[in-house]
Amino acid sequence: MKRASTMEVKRQNRNNVYRIIYQKGKISKQEIANKLNLSLPTVAQNLTELFEKGLIYENGSFDSTGGRKAKGISCNMDAKTAIGLDITRNHISGVLVNLLGEVLYSIRTRLHFEDNRKYYEELRSLVDRIIEEGRADPYTILGIGISMPGIIGADHKTITYAPVVETTTLFEDLKGYLPYPYAIINDAKAGGFAELWHSPHAENMVYLSLSNSVGGAVLMNNELYYGDQRLSGEIGHMTLEIDGKPCYCGKKGCMDPYCNAQVLSRRTGGDLKKFFELLDKGDKDCRQEWETYLKYLSVAINNLRNCLDCEVILGGYVGSYMDSHIDELRQMVIKRSTFTTDGKFVQSCAFKFESSAVGAGLYYIDEYIKCI
Ligand SMILES: [Zn+2]
């Protein structure tokens, strides 16, 4: 038992050394020792192990006030990569991300989801394209995170509810098609995780994914909070109107039919960009639709704040247009709020590009960094 715990301390030290280099970008051996309260020989031993794994490299030197210049040490962010896929009803997006979460390559293609061999072959060839056109070293790829709308079990295999992309057997069906380990992740939770990854200031947040359906993610203490039944963040099915509009889930008055992106884009033939262009030009119908939309959204945001008291981040298709409309929304939230607020806890997403695909890839990156 004693031996196991010594091993664990060693692993934790190595992980801490790696993380401090990762966070600092460039750091000296002495500074690592100071910050982690470790002896120089211990730091040196860990650095040797990390060098041997190709995870770090010597990166120039620091100016010193006398004596030898200290060598800089940085992480080799491309030492490991992961692929993220985002499956929606009519499209697949794919990205290649590195250890920093940078997108090295991305692709989006129109492909209607079908639970058949042809679809899975297309998926496989998309993965091949990502590897080839993204110039990924196949040995660096940790795995493929697959984002899709649905309730996904803790094993990242079991799908218990998926009315948008109709499959509960995706994991089994993909067996034999993909060249790497793969895991299934809820799309909004993946999007929220990508947002958290790229917003180092925030520890707690609710992420609202305002796409063709409304999803969400609750992130507490820098981790996804799943809930007892993996149902946390299903914000689209919070009741906003008793016996209101029908929702695709079969119930009435859920947030989804009031706040999904199609509520807006159906005014402009399915073109959300055009909706916001017309809105900005002062189109009366778009303005009226927008005000109704914001009314329901502000109710949901007020409820979320009363429940969780943290930042509420607006992502998804609508979230990516929110920057120039955030003040209007904040004013509506302030009016509704019981507790004093300047509304700043409501924010548009910082990470606007393929967040679900990126978050799905980050699942493998996060698991890897935890185990270094
Ligand atoms: Zn519903």
Residues whose N, C-alpha, C, O or C-beta is under 5 A from the ligand:
A	BS01	ZN	G236 H237 C247 C249 K251 C254
